[in-house]
Amino acid sequence: MIKGNSAAARDSRHMLHGYCDLSTQREAGPSVITGGNGIYVHDENGTPFLEGAAGMWCTAFGFGEEALIDAATEQLHKLPYYHTVAYKSVNPAIDLAEKLAAIVPIENARIYFGLSGSDANDFLVKFVRYYNNAIGRPEKKKFISRINGYHGSGLGSGSLTGVASCQTGFDLPLPGFFHVSDPNWFHNAEPGEAPEDFATRMATELEDMILREGPDTVAGFMAEPITGAGGVIIPPPTYYQKIQAVLDRYDVLFFADEVITGFGRTGKMFGCETMDIQPDTMTLAKGMTSAYQPLSALVISDEIYRGMEQGCDGIGFFGHGTTYAGHPVACAVGLKVLELFEERDILGHIARVSRRFEKRITAFRDHPLVGEVRHKGLIGAIELVADKEAKRFFDPMGAIAKRVKDRAEENHKLIVRNVPCGDTCAFSPPLIITESEIDDMFDRFALALDEVTDEIRKEGLVAAG
Ligand SMILES: Cc1ncc(COP(=O)(O)O)c(C=O)c1O
């Protein structure tokens, strides 16, 4: 336990944190971030860090966007809170639902607002159960998602998640949740298997699972268009086309988790557009408010909505509601984000700067430790391997990427994310990043990577260069 009365010491006495080793966190304490501006945050000593991960893949407009701060402040003055259950509503939620419905690739969509990606995915599980009960197919309740997919930390969303370390000890997944393989060609292709053949095998695996479980029992398939936290996995060409054909064959819905990929991250407004997916539902959060306010949105198709309404007719009551659904301050910020996308042509900016992002990240392919580079728009990952030619991974996996991430943060004041897929460092900077800031980010990363390369050569973990 750290002694004294610093913020870190007080934190270690009373806070319970997520995604950490609890005793390490308690003994070492956190680094406390006290401010930010543009793509930088600073800690309590005033040391600035370049935030190459936009916090948790979310602060699209960086850390000091006055227009968003003003939108929240103005709404706080006007109406700081009112609810949207039991026949009440608020203007910012109405406006935002209308604007979202106009831009999502789901016709005549209905929106339910929540506070986090986790709650939106949990609600999705409930709503789909309600829908299938309502339309007279109460058996159709099973959910299929993917290994290494990340969908949140609730009971339903945590069951949809396919990362073992997020489930161990929590008795997850719950019954009725199943996972198919990660469409990660680099890791999971058989020797000599072409990407499109791999995509066919992945679709066949899904079909086999649906047939094994019984098509009448499978409600839907959830996927991030591009897997984020699980390693920035971009499925190979034809994958989604083949997956959608299987889903259509057995009347299984496609639930797109756009919590990371929504709002420009992959170059288009939504990952479904980038990857050519026709979803039945979408889960949105993070970039929707640039994370300046907690807000998520569960977007469902008109067909699902009408089924739910039909259920309500029978039961007489839709027994679901949350105090903060459609919170006016959060929705006002969400509206401002959409306005800024238009006003500042953020998609045009991403199209321009992502060319530099691509140039810089793909240059790492020549590095002796880099096994694969993956990228789309302003999301990318660099995966490290012990032997490039033999495609030999480090053992245990993950420690070297963590070392590079730690070195980047300690020595070069760059925050990147090491993700649970091989030895992978992920980048998802604020969308407002400029070309010279992209250069700065990758220059800092290169220094950290070279330092770790030298260290592990000396330790004999890789061959000397
Ligand atoms: C794709 C995806 N879905 C859902 C979630 C859960 O969102 P939250 O952490 O806001 O609950 C996350 C969080 O990182 C995510 O990346």
The ligand as an SDF file (V2000), in Angstrom:
LIG
                    3D

 16 16  0  0  0  0  0  0  0  0999 V2000
  -16.7940   -2.8930  -28.9750 C   0  0  0  0  0  0  0  0  0  0  0  0
  -17.1510   -2.5950  -27.5550 C   0  0  0  0  0  0  0  0  0  0  0  0
  -18.3760   -2.8770  -27.1240 N   0  0  0  0  0  0  0  0  0  0  0  0
  -18.7690   -2.6030  -25.8620 C   0  0  0  0  0  0  0  0  0  0  0  0
  -17.8970   -2.0170  -24.9790 C   0  0  0  0  0  0  0  0  0  0  0  0
  -18.3340   -1.7360  -23.5870 C   0  0  0  0  0  0  0  0  0  0  0  0
  -18.4730   -0.3760  -23.4350 O   0  0  0  0  0  0  0  0  0  0  0  0
  -18.3610    0.2890  -21.9770 P   0  0  0  0  0  0  0  0  0  0  0  0
  -16.9600    0.1180  -21.5250 O   0  0  0  0  0  0  0  0  0  0  0  0
  -18.7610    1.7070  -22.2330 O   0  0  0  0  0  0  0  0  0  0  0  0
  -19.3320   -0.4130  -21.1190 O   0  0  0  0  0  0  0  0  0  0  0  0
  -16.6080   -1.6920  -25.3940 C   0  0  0  0  0  0  0  0  0  0  0  0
  -15.6390   -1.0650  -24.4660 C   0  0  0  0  0  0  0  0  0  0  0  0
  -14.4840   -0.8910  -24.7430 O   0  0  0  0  0  0  0  0  0  0  0  0
  -16.2090   -1.9950  -26.7050 C   0  0  0  0  0  0  0  0  0  0  0  0
  -14.9740   -1.7450  -27.1430 O   0  0  0  0  0  0  0  0  0  0  0  0
  1  2  1  0
  2  3  1  0
  2 15  2  0
  3  4  2  0
  4  5  1  0
  5  6  1  0
  5 12  2  0
  6  7  1  0
  7  8  1  0
  8  9  2  0
  8 10  1  0
  8 11  1  0
 12 13  1  0
 12 15  1  0
 13 14  2  0
 15 16  1  0
M  END
$$$$
